[in-house]
Amino acid sequence: MVLGVPEGSTTSTSGPVVLTPSTVPTTAPSEPPPDDVFGAEGKEPRSQAEPRASTGLAPPDGQPWPEPLAFTTSETVPEGLVFILVAGSDARPGEDLLHSRADAIHLLAVNPATGAGTLLGFPRDSWVEIPGRGRGKINNALVLGGPDLLAATVRRLTGLPVDYYVITGFPGLTRMVDELGGLDVFVDRRMNDRVSGAHFERGWHHFSGGEALAFSRNRNDVKMGDFSRSEHQGLLLLSALAKLRGDVADDAGVARWTGILLRHVRLSIPPARLPALAALARSLDPGSLRNIIAPGRIGMAGGQSVVFLTTGAARLFADLRADAVVGGAPPDPSITTTSTTATTVPAEPSQPTEPTQPESTTSTTSAGEDTTTSTLPTPPITTQPAHRRARPEGGGRSR
């Protein structure tokens, strides 16, 4: 089922096979990836230095995340685990959104019973088993078979269900952010990248759609290359959830946000299911979602640079199956998400920690083998700084 077809796109697609939490086993799928998909872990590479200061960088002009509003809903949110594939296509004007490379790939895993979850990012160059197509980069699954094949690839790689998918492109992301009035995001280091157009000083920024796109595409002067880029893409999603909590107090507000979403994405969520999932999204505290990237090693395969996911990634996927949370966080009794009649969800402010960076290390390259590899570490699990945190030095203008 296709909803919210973006402007300029004409190709339709059917949704993937829908696997609901009540019918999906928590064990590995029937066709797990071959044993050699996950490689050994190794030494970490030296991280990239922060770019030098420049007079051309945009100064901070944003605000910390707002206090959440009390939320009243008549929707019955899901009780079982929810897994949604969120992808961004790099389709250019005139190209097919659903059959271009996936520039961003994340699996949003949520446990409604606890209000906790994980935003799991995949490096777009991850060398994986694409069902029916052999080995290839994970972002090429979208080219070869559209959202259905990308979802199947993630299912086979992780052993996790993919209940639904949501896909947008560069114009869709830009327009969504603009229609929402921008997003406040904490930029943890200077960016000065002419390729993506990301030119930002450290601090809170109120991103327009174009600025959000530049931030999400920068991989040239971020600390860990494509791994950091994927982490920043996840941060944009968490920032959108924070804005949703500070902007919406009832089902009418949720419907307004849903309308904006449908104008700029394609998704496989049935219309009857969408209001309940949207209410669940509104109930989530982004500080309770862990933003993490699957760890891997840089190497060569098929004459191209790829990422070989490590055994650490396999452990991470297995850890998520039971409760959608890295490390199995215990339930938080203060969070209420299930409703059968009109329910008020208390406005509990989040207390996430400020993003941290891994220490720099040196890289190694093996010789005399068919593949050369340098290991990239598991990036730190980060969330946006708490809204009560003092504004960074040189903080934003009042708006």
C-alpha positions in Angstrom: 0.0 0.0 0.0 1.4 3.4 -0.9 0.5 6.6 1.0 1.7 10.1 0.6 3.4 9.7 -2.8 6.2 12.4 -3.1 6.0 15.0 -5.8 7.7 13.8 -9.0 7.5 10.1 -8.3 5.2 7.8 -10.3 6.3 4.3 -9.4 4.1 2.4 -6.9 5.1 -0.4 -4.7 3.5 -2.9 -2.4 4.5 -3.1 1.2 6.7 -5.8 2.6 5.3 -8.9 4.3 4.0 -7.5 7.5 5.3 -9.4 10.6 3.5 -8.5 13.8 5.1 -9.0 17.2 2.5 -11.6 18.1 3.5 -13.8 15.2 7.2 -13.2 14.9 9.5 -15.5 17.0 12.3 -13.9 18.9 14.8 -16.3 17.4 16.8 -15.9 14.1 14.8 -16.0 10.8 14.5 -19.3 8.8 17.3 -18.1 6.4 19.9 -16.5 8.6 22.9 -14.8 6.9 25.9 -17.0 6.2 28.3 -17.5 9.1 31.0 -15.4 7.4 28.8 -12.2 7.1 30.0 -11.0 10.5 33.8 -10.6 10.7 36.2 -10.5 13.6 36.7 -7.3 15.5 40.0 -5.5 15.4 41.8 -2.3 16.2 40.1 1.0 15.8 41.3 3.7 13.3 42.4 7.2 14.1 39.4 9.5 14.2 39.2 12.6 12.0 40.2 15.9 13.5 37.7 18.6 14.0 37.9 21.1 11.1 39.5 24.4 11.9 37.3 27.4 12.8 36.1 29.5 9.9 34.3 32.8 9.6 31.9 31.1 7.2 30.3 28.8 9.8 26.8 29.4 10.9 26.6 30.4 14.6 24.3 28.6 17.0 20.8 29.9 16.8 18.7 27.1 18.3 17.1 26.1 21.6 17.4 23.0 23.8 14.5 20.6 23.5 11.3 22.0 24.9 9.4 20.7 27.9 6.9 18.0 26.8 3.2 18.8 26.9 0.8 16.5 28.7 -0.7 14.2 26.0 -4.3 13.0 25.8 -5.2 10.3 23.3 -8.2 8.0 22.5 -6.0 5.7 20.5 -5.0 2.2 21.8 -1.3 2.1 21.1 0.4 -1.3 20.3 1.3 -3.5 23.2 3.9 -5.7 21.5 7.3 -4.7 20.2 7.3 -2.5 17.1 10.1 -2.5 14.4 9.9 0.2 11.6 12.5 0.6 8.9 13.2 4.2 8.2 15.2 4.9 5.0 16.3 7.9 3.0 16.7 7.5 -0.8 19.4 9.5 -2.6 17.3 9.8 -5.8 18.0 12.9 -7.7 15.4 14.8 -9.7 13.9 12.5 -12.3 15.1 9.3 -10.6 12.9 6.7 -9.0 12.7 7.3 -5.2 12.0 3.6 -4.6 14.8 2.2 -6.7 17.8 4.5 -6.0 20.5 3.9 -3.4 19.5 4.1 0.3 21.5 7.0 1.7 20.2 6.5 5.2 19.0 3.2 6.8 17.7 2.9 10.4 15.6 0.4 12.2 13.4 2.0 14.9 12.8 -0.6 17.6 10.3 0.3 20.3 9.0 -1.4 23.4 5.6 0.3 24.2 5.3 -1.4 27.6 8.4 0.5 28.8 8.5 3.5 26.5 12.2 2.5 25.7 13.7 1.5 22.5 16.6 1.7 20.1 17.4 3.6 16.9 19.7 1.2 15.0 21.7 2.7 12.1 23.4 0.7 9.4 26.4 2.1 7.5 25.2 2.4 3.9 28.3 0.5 2.6 27.7 -2.6 4.8 28.6 -5.7 2.9 25.6 -8.1 3.4 23.6 -10.9 2.0 20.8 -9.5 -0.2 18.1 -12.2 -0.5 18.2 -13.7 -4.0 21.0 -11.4 -5.1 24.1 -12.6 -3.3 26.5 -10.3 -1.5 26.4 -6.5 -2.0 26.2 -3.2 -0.3 23.1 -2.8 1.8 22.1 0.5 0.2 22.0 -1.3 -3.2 19.1 -3.5 -2.0 16.8 -0.6 -2.6 18.0 -0.3 -6.2 17.6 -4.0 -6.9 14.2 -4.6 -5.4 12.8 -1.5 -3.8 11.6 -1.2 -0.2 10.5 -4.8 -0.1 14.0 -6.1 -0.8 15.6 -3.6 1.5 13.3 -4.7 4.4 14.0 -8.4 3.6 17.7 -7.7 3.6 17.5 -6.0 7.1 15.3 -8.9 8.3 17.8 -11.5 7.2 20.9 -9.6 8.4 19.5 -8.9 11.9 17.0 -11.7 12.6 14.6 -8.9 13.6 11.2 -8.3 12.2 10.4 -5.3 10.0 6.8 -4.5 10.6 6.6 -1.5 8.3 8.8 0.8 6.3 8.9 4.6 5.8 11.0 6.1 2.9 11.6 9.6 1.8 14.2 11.5 -0.3 16.1 14.7 -0.2 13.2 16.9 -1.2 10.8 15.1 1.2 13.1 15.6 4.2 13.7 19.2 3.3 10.0 20.0 2.9 8.9 18.1 6.0 11.4 20.0 8.3 10.3 23.3 6.8 6.6 22.5 7.2 7.2 21.6 10.8 8.9 25.0 11.4 12.4 23.6 11.7 14.2 21.3 14.1 16.5 22.2 17.1 19.6 20.0 17.0 22.8 20.0 19.1 25.9 20.0 16.8 28.7 18.5 18.8 31.6 19.7 16.7 32.3 22.2 14.0 31.4 21.3 10.4 32.8 22.9 7.3 32.1 20.6 4.4 31.6 22.0 0.9 30.3 18.7 -0.5 27.2 18.4 1.8 26.9 22.2 2.5 27.2 21.6 6.3 28.9 24.7 7.7 28.1 24.9 11.5 29.7 26.0 14.7 29.3 23.9 17.8 26.1 24.3 19.7 22.3 24.3 19.4 21.1 25.1 15.8 17.6 25.6 14.6 17.8 23.8 11.3 15.7 24.7 8.2 15.0 21.9 5.8 18.1 22.6 3.8 20.3 22.8 6.8 18.9 19.5 8.2 19.7 17.8 4.9 23.3 19.2 4.9 23.8 18.0 8.4 22.5 14.5 7.7 24.7 14.1 4.5 28.0 15.3 5.9 30.6 12.4 6.2 33.8 14.2 5.2 34.7 16.2 8.3 32.8 14.3 11.0 34.7 12.2 13.4 34.0 8.6 12.2 33.0 9.2 8.5 29.9 7.4 7.5 29.4 6.0 11.0 29.1 9.5 12.4 26.8 10.5 9.5 24.5 7.7 10.3 24.5 8.7 14.0 23.6 12.3 13.0 20.8 11.1 10.9 19.4 9.3 13.9 19.8 12.4 15.9 17.6 14.3 13.5 14.9 11.6 14.1 15.2 12.0 17.8 15.0 15.8 17.5 11.8 15.4 15.5 10.3 13.3 18.3 11.3 16.0 20.8 9.6 18.7 18.8 6.5 16.5 18.5 6.3 16.1 22.3 6.7 19.9 22.8 4.1 20.8 20.1 1.3 18.2 20.3 -1.1 17.6 23.2 -3.9 15.6 21.6 -5.0 13.5 18.7 -5.8 16.5 16.5 -2.2 17.6 16.8 -1.0 14.1 16.0 -3.3 14.1 12.9 -1.7 17.4 11.7 1.8 16.0 12.0 0.7 12.8 10.3 -0.7 14.8 7.4 2.7 16.5 6.9 4.4 13.1 7.0 2.1 11.6 4.4 2.8 14.5 1.9 6.4 13.6 1.8 7.0 9.9 2.4 6.0 6.5 1.1 5.2 4.0 3.8 3.6 0.5 4.2 1.6 1.3 7.3 -2.1 0.6 6.6 -4.3 3.7 7.1 -6.2 2.1 10.0 -3.0 1.4 11.8 -1.4 4.8 11.4 -3.2 6.8 14.1 -2.2 4.3 16.8 1.4 4.2 15.7 1.4 8.0 15.5 0.1 8.2 19.1 2.8 5.8 20.2 5.4 8.1 18.6 4.0 11.0 20.4 4.2 9.1 23.7 7.9 8.3 23.3 10.6 10.2 25.2 13.6 10.5 22.8 15.8 10.4 25.9 14.7 6.7 26.3 15.7 5.8 22.8 19.3 4.8 22.2 20.9 6.0 19.0 23.5 3.4 18.0 25.2 2.3 14.8 26.1 -1.3 13.9 29.8 -1.7 14.3 32.0 -2.8 11.4 35.4 -2.7 9.7 36.4 -0.8 6.5 37.6 -3.1 3.8 37.6 -4.0 0.1 35.2 -6.3 -1.7 34.4 -6.5 -5.4 36.9 -3.8 -6.1 35.1 -1.3 -3.9 35.3 0.1 -0.4 32.8 -1.6 1.9 32.0 -2.1 5.6 32.3 -5.6 7.0 29.9 -5.8 10.0 31.7 -7.4 13.0 30.6 -10.0 15.5 29.8 -7.1 17.8 26.9 -6.3 15.3 25.6 -9.8 15.6 25.6 -9.5 19.4 23.8 -6.2 19.1 21.1 -7.6 16.9 20.6 -10.6 19.2 20.3 -8.2 22.2 17.4 -6.3 20.6 15.2 -9.3 20.0 13.7 -9.8 23.4 12.8 -6.2 24.3 14.0 -3.8 21.5 16.5 -2.3 24.0 20.3 -2.5 24.0 21.3 -4.0 27.3 17.8 -4.9 28.4 16.8 -1.7 30.3 14.2 -2.4 33.0 10.7 -1.1 32.6 10.1 2.5 33.7 6.8 2.5 35.7 6.4 6.3 35.3 5.8 5.9 31.5 2.2 5.2 30.3 1.7 4.4 26.7 -1.3 2.0 26.4 -4.9 3.3 26.3 -8.3 1.9 25.7 -10.1 5.1 26.4 -9.0 8.7 26.5 -5.7 8.6 28.4 -3.4 11.4 29.6 0.3 10.6 29.3 2.2 12.6 32.0 4.8 15.1 30.7 8.0 13.5 32.1 11.0 15.5 31.0 13.8 13.5 29.6 17.3 13.4 31.2 19.5 12.1 28.4 23.2 12.6 28.5 25.3 14.8 26.3 26.9 13.2 23.2 30.3 11.7 23.8 33.1 10.8 21.4 35.3 7.7 21.4 39.0 8.2 22.0 41.3 8.3 18.9 43.2 5.2 18.1 45.4 4.0 15.2 44.3 1.9 12.3 45.8 -1.3 10.8 45.7 -2.8 7.4 46.2 -6.5 6.7 48.5 -7.4 3.7 48.7 -10.4 1.4 44.9 -11.2 1.6 42.0 -10.7 -0.8 40.5 -8.0 1.4 42.1 -5.2 3.4 40.4 -4.0 6.5 40.5 -1.3 9.0 38.2 -1.6 12.0 35.7 1.0 13.0 34.5 0.9 16.6 31.0 0.8 17.8 30.1 4.6 17.9 29.0 5.8 21.3 25.3 5.3 22.3 24.1 8.9 22.4 21.1 10.9 22.9 20.4 14.6 22.6 21.5 16.7 25.6 18.7 17.2 28.2 16.5 20.2 27.6 17.5 21.6 31.0 21.2 21.6 30.2 22.7 25.1 30.0 23.1 26.4 26.5 26.6 25.8 25.2 29.0 28.8 25.2 28.1 31.2 22.5 24.5 29.9 22.5 21.7 30.7 20.1 19.8 33.8 19.5 16.4 34.3 21.1 13.6 33.6 18.6 
